[in-house]
Amino acid sequence: MTKSDPNGSPVKLVIDTNVLVSGLFWSGSPARLMTMVNEGRAQHVWSSALLQEFIVVVDRPKFTEPLRKMNCTVSDLVAEISSQATMIVASQVDPPPELRDPKDLIVLAAVVGSGADAIVTGDKDLLALGEFRGIPILDVAEALTRMS
């Protein structure tokens, strides 16, 4: 994964929900990654399953107060992220034998369906895979390093 492809397009990333939420609500590396998406230096791609997962997560009571401080609703946040992300159709994929959490299959399906350059996640089960079908699975720090 590099800064962009040979045609100058931004690097295409499947950003796992945990990174997306961290980048929206807190500062640090996930927030820097989301800034790169906002600036067009990275392209965020997601599937309807990842969108639904995101909605379920940000609708949890622990995000009520942070959303209030941001002066936005779950719907506002979903609309904002949806405007910055490219919706793709996930592919049907068989879970690799080493996949420890079957819920992570939606991330793998999204990366195959999108032709993304990488998955960016904080999920230890996904990170343990290292790659899927030749596509790297990176933590945020590694993704930022590769993109700089």
HELIX and SHEET records of a PDB file:
HELIX    1   1 THR A   17  PHE A   25  1                                   9    
HELIX    2   2 SER A   29  ASN A   38  1                                  10    
HELIX    3   3 SER A   48  VAL A   58  1                                  11    
HELIX    4   4 PRO A   61  PHE A   63  5                                   3    
HELIX    5   5 THR A   64  LYS A   69  1                                   6    
HELIX    6   6 VAL A   74  GLN A   84  1                                  11    
HELIX    7   7 PRO A  102  ASP A  104  5                                   3    
HELIX    8   8 LEU A  105  SER A  114  1                                  10    
HELIX    9   9 LYS A  124  LEU A  129  1                                   6    
HELIX   10  10 VAL A  140  MET A  147  1                                   8    
SHEET    1   A 6 ALA A  85  MET A  87  0                                        
SHEET    2   A 6 ALA A  42  TRP A  46  1                                        
SHEET    3   A 6 VAL A  11  ILE A  15  1                                        
SHEET    4   A 6 ALA A 118  VAL A 120  1                                        
SHEET    5   A 6 ILE A 135  LEU A 138  1                                        
SHEET    6   A 6 GLU A 131  PHE A 132 -1                                        
END                                                                             
